[in-house]
Amino acid sequence: MTGPLVGRVVLVTGGAQGLGRAYAQRIVADGGTVVVADLDAEKGAAVVADLVGAGGAATFVPLDVGDPAAVTSFAETVASQFGAVHGLVNNAAIFSTITMRPFWEIPTEEWDRLMAVNLRGPWLVTSALLPVLREGARTGHGASIVNVGSDAVWLGRPGYLHYIASKGGVAGMTHAMAHELGGDSIRVNSLSPGPTYTEVPRTTVSPEQRTAMQAAQALHRDAEPADMVGVVAFLLSDDSRWVTGQTVSVNGGVLHR
């Protein structure tokens, strides 16, 4: 097998559906071994079965990124199975199930759970996996972490302030992580997707809002997973070996004012 990720192990959190599944598919297509991590064991196992059935190298490990004990157990399992990891896509997040409401009506419990998954989760997972990421970086290729943010941060879209705040935190965390991990030859970047539509239903977007968001783009069509996976593949590969601490907006040309 040939490809830019041959011989590399890459983990994708939230890899059982939507963009996470698309990232996992691209990693395998590029020759890598993918570890699909997700809270939904049935969907995660199905994704892996499809990838393996098509000749790819993939495995599923259950993970709730919002549970510190689960993250520790996950890291131990990965270390015992692989020893070294060369890439991590921190994709798991709460979004599609959010009820749109003014920020002063957001329940405290909902705020805390969302922050535990969207912001604390990437920190916990990255911290727990540092030993195997450092081991992967010693192979000479370095290692790469891609934190998935959101272009909604820069637009300040109303209705889910806790989500906006969590993804704003991801952007800042990315830049700080890059400086702390540069000495280990571990790169850290953030993907900032615009509205992207997958098989996962999105009750957070009305037809009117969808039309307005499309009109704000330079490219007047909806984005799909195929529009995001190439950027993630680039950030995981040696082609981006001098890129770190960056937030890459992939939004069809929306201007941030």
LUMKEVEX-799214 format. One record per residue (C-alpha): residue number from 1; residue in one letter; x, y, z. Coordinates in steps of 0.2 Angstrom, whole numbers, plus 2048, in hexadecimal, padded with zeros to 3 digits. Layout:
BEGIN
NUM, a, X, Y, Z .
...
This chain:
BEGIN
1, m, 800, 800, 800 .
2, t, 806, 812, 7FC .
3, g, 800, 822, 803 .
4, p, 806, 830, 80E .
5, l, 801, 828, 81E .
6, v, 808, 816, 81B .
7, g, 80F, 80F, 82B .
8, r, 806, 81C, 836 .
9, v, 7F9, 81A, 843 .
10, v, 7EC, 828, 845 .
11, l, 7DE, 829, 851 .
12, v, 7CD, 832, 84E .
13, t, 7C2, 836, 85C .
14, g, 7AF, 837, 858 .
15, g, 7B4, 82C, 849 .
16, a, 7A3, 822, 848 .
17, q, 79A, 82E, 83D .
18, g, 799, 83E, 834 .
19, l, 7AA, 847, 831 .
20, g, 7B3, 83B, 83D .
21, r, 7AF, 82C, 832 .
22, a, 7B4, 836, 822 .
23, y, 7C5, 83A, 82A .
24, a, 7C7, 827, 82F .
25, q, 7C3, 822, 81D .
26, r, 7D0, 82E, 816 .
27, i, 7DE, 829, 822 .
28, v, 7DC, 817, 81D .
29, a, 7DB, 81C, 80A .
30, d, 7EC, 825, 80D .
31, g, 7F3, 815, 814 .
32, g, 7F2, 818, 826 .
33, t, 7EB, 80D, 834 .
34, v, 7DD, 816, 83C .
35, v, 7D6, 814, 84E .
36, v, 7C4, 819, 84F .
37, a, 7BF, 81F, 860 .
38, d, 7AD, 823, 864 .
39, l, 7A0, 822, 872 .
40, d, 794, 818, 866 .
41, a, 79C, 807, 865 .
42, e, 78F, 800, 858 .
43, k, 793, 80E, 84C .
44, g, 7A5, 80E, 84F .
45, a, 7A7, 7FB, 84C .
46, a, 79D, 7FD, 83C .
47, v, 7A8, 80A, 835 .
48, v, 7B7, 7FF, 839 .
49, a, 7AF, 7F0, 831 .
50, d, 7AC, 7FA, 821 .
51, l, 7BE, 800, 821 .
52, v, 7C6, 7EF, 824 .
53, g, 7BA, 7E7, 818 .
54, a, 7C1, 7F3, 80A .
55, g, 7D2, 7ED, 80E .
56, g, 7D7, 7FB, 81B .
57, a, 7DF, 7FA, 82C .
58, a, 7D4, 800, 839 .
59, t, 7CE, 7FC, 84B .
60, f, 7C1, 803, 857 .
61, v, 7C4, 808, 869 .
62, p, 7B5, 80E, 873 .
63, l, 7B8, 820, 87B .
64, d, 7AE, 82D, 884 .
65, v, 7BA, 83C, 882 .
66, g, 7B0, 845, 890 .
67, d, 7B4, 837, 89D .
68, p, 7C6, 839, 8A4 .
69, a, 7C6, 826, 8A9 .
70, a, 7C1, 821, 898 .
71, v, 7CE, 82B, 890 .
72, t, 7DC, 823, 89B .
73, s, 7D5, 812, 897 .
74, f, 7D5, 816, 884 .
75, a, 7E7, 81C, 885 .
76, e, 7ED, 80C, 88D .
77, t, 7E4, 802, 880 .
78, v, 7EB, 80B, 872 .
79, a, 7FD, 80A, 87A .
80, s, 7FB, 7F8, 87C .
81, q, 7F5, 7F5, 86A .
82, f, 800, 801, 860 .
83, g, 80E, 808, 86B .
84, a, 810, 817, 860 .
85, v, 803, 823, 858 .
86, h, 807, 82F, 84B .
87, g, 7F7, 839, 849 .
88, l, 7E8, 83E, 853 .
89, v, 7D8, 847, 84D .
90, n, 7CF, 84E, 85C .
91, n, 7BE, 84E, 853 .
92, a, 7B1, 848, 860 .
93, a, 7A5, 856, 865 .
94, i, 793, 85A, 86A .
95, f, 78B, 864, 85C .
96, s, 77D, 85C, 852 .
97, t, 772, 859, 862 .
98, i, 773, 86B, 869 .
99, t, 763, 874, 86C .
100, m, 764, 886, 865 .
101, r, 761, 892, 873 .
102, p, 767, 8A3, 87A .
103, f, 776, 8A1, 884 .
104, w, 76D, 8A6, 894 .
105, e, 762, 897, 892 .
106, i, 76F, 88A, 890 .
107, p, 76E, 87D, 89F .
108, t, 77E, 87C, 8AA .
109, e, 77E, 869, 8A8 .
110, e, 77E, 86B, 895 .
111, w, 78C, 878, 895 .
112, d, 797, 86D, 8A0 .
113, r, 794, 85D, 895 .
114, l, 798, 866, 885 .
115, m, 7A8, 86E, 88C .
116, a, 7AD, 85D, 893 .
117, v, 7AC, 855, 882 .
118, n, 7B0, 864, 876 .
119, l, 7BE, 86D, 87F .
120, r, 7C4, 862, 88E .
121, g, 7C3, 852, 883 .
122, p, 7D1, 857, 877 .
123, w, 7DC, 85C, 885 .
124, l, 7D9, 84C, 88E .
125, v, 7DB, 841, 87F .
126, t, 7EB, 84A, 879 .
127, s, 7F3, 84A, 88B .
128, a, 7EF, 837, 88D .
129, l, 7F6, 833, 87C .
130, l, 806, 83D, 87D .
131, p, 811, 82E, 881 .
132, v, 80C, 825, 871 .
133, l, 80C, 835, 867 .
134, r, 81E, 838, 86D .
135, e, 823, 827, 868 .
136, g, 81B, 829, 857 .
137, a, 824, 839, 855 .
138, r, 835, 830, 858 .
139, t, 832, 827, 847 .
140, g, 839, 836, 83E .
141, h, 829, 83C, 837 .
142, g, 823, 845, 846 .
143, a, 811, 844, 84C .
144, s, 802, 84F, 848 .
145, i, 7F3, 854, 852 .
146, v, 7E4, 85B, 849 .
147, n, 7D7, 864, 855 .
148, v, 7C6, 866, 84D .
149, g, 7BF, 877, 850 .
150, s, 7B1, 881, 848 .
151, d, 7B0, 890, 83C .
152, a, 7A1, 895, 846 .
153, v, 7AD, 89C, 853 .
154, w, 7B2, 8AA, 848 .
155, l, 7A0, 8AE, 842 .
156, g, 799, 8AF, 854 .
157, r, 789, 8A6, 84E .
158, p, 77C, 8A7, 85C .
159, g, 772, 899, 863 .
160, y, 780, 88E, 86B .
161, l, 78C, 898, 874 .
162, h, 793, 889, 87E .
163, y, 798, 881, 86D .
164, i, 7A0, 891, 867 .
165, a, 7A9, 893, 877 .
166, s, 7B0, 881, 877 .
167, k, 7B6, 882, 865 .
168, g, 7BE, 893, 869 .
169, g, 7C7, 88A, 876 .
170, v, 7CD, 87D, 86A .
171, a, 7D5, 88A, 85F .
172, g, 7DF, 892, 86E .
173, m, 7E3, 881, 875 .
174, t, 7EA, 87C, 864 .
175, h, 7F6, 88A, 863 .
176, a, 7FD, 887, 875 .
177, m, 7FE, 875, 872 .
178, a, 809, 878, 862 .
179, h, 816, 881, 86C .
180, e, 816, 875, 87B .
181, l, 818, 866, 86F .
182, g, 823, 86D, 862 .
183, g, 833, 867, 86B .
184, d, 82C, 855, 869 .
185, s, 82A, 857, 856 .
186, i, 817, 856, 859 .
187, r, 80D, 863, 84E .
188, v, 7FC, 869, 854 .
189, n, 7F0, 872, 848 .
190, s, 7DD, 876, 848 .
191, l, 7D1, 873, 83A .
192, s, 7C3, 880, 83A .
193, p, 7B5, 879, 82F .
194, g, 7A7, 884, 829 .
195, p, 795, 87C, 828 .
196, t, 797, 86A, 822 .
197, y, 789, 85E, 81F .
198, t, 78B, 84B, 822 .
199, e, 77E, 83D, 825 .
200, v, 77C, 843, 837 .
201, p, 76C, 84E, 838 .
202, r, 76F, 860, 83D .
203, t, 760, 868, 846 .
204, t, 76B, 877, 84A .
205, v, 769, 87E, 838 .
206, s, 759, 884, 831 .
207, p, 757, 884, 81E .
208, e, 757, 897, 81E .
209, q, 768, 897, 828 .
210, r, 76F, 88A, 81C .
211, t, 76B, 895, 80D .
212, a, 772, 8A4, 816 .
213, m, 782, 89C, 81B .
214, q, 785, 895, 809 .
215, a, 782, 8A7, 802 .
216, a, 790, 8AD, 80E .
217, q, 79D, 8A1, 806 .
218, a, 7A7, 8A5, 7F6 .
219, l, 7A3, 893, 7F1 .
220, h, 790, 893, 7F1 .
221, r, 78C, 881, 7F5 .
222, d, 78B, 876, 805 .
223, a, 79B, 86E, 80B .
224, e, 79C, 85B, 80D .
225, p, 7A9, 850, 816 .
226, a, 7B3, 84F, 806 .
227, d, 7B7, 861, 807 .
228, m, 7BF, 85F, 818 .
229, v, 7C8, 84E, 818 .
230, g, 7D6, 854, 80C .
231, v, 7DB, 862, 818 .
232, v, 7DC, 856, 827 .
233, a, 7E6, 84A, 81C .
234, f, 7F2, 858, 818 .
235, l, 7F4, 85D, 82A .
236, l, 7F8, 84A, 82F .
237, s, 805, 848, 821 .
238, d, 817, 84D, 81E .
239, d, 810, 85A, 812 .
240, s, 80C, 865, 821 .
241, r, 81C, 861, 82A .
242, w, 820, 874, 82D .
243, v, 80E, 879, 832 .
244, t, 809, 87A, 844 .
245, g, 7FF, 885, 850 .
246, q, 7F4, 88A, 842 .
247, t, 7E1, 88B, 840 .
248, v, 7DC, 886, 82E .
249, s, 7CB, 88D, 829 .
250, v, 7C2, 882, 81C .
251, n, 7B2, 88B, 819 .
252, g, 7B0, 88E, 807 .
253, g, 7B6, 8A0, 807 .
254, v, 7AC, 8A8, 816 .
255, l, 7B4, 8B8, 81A .
256, h, 7B7, 8BB, 82D .
257, r, 7B4, 8CD, 832 .
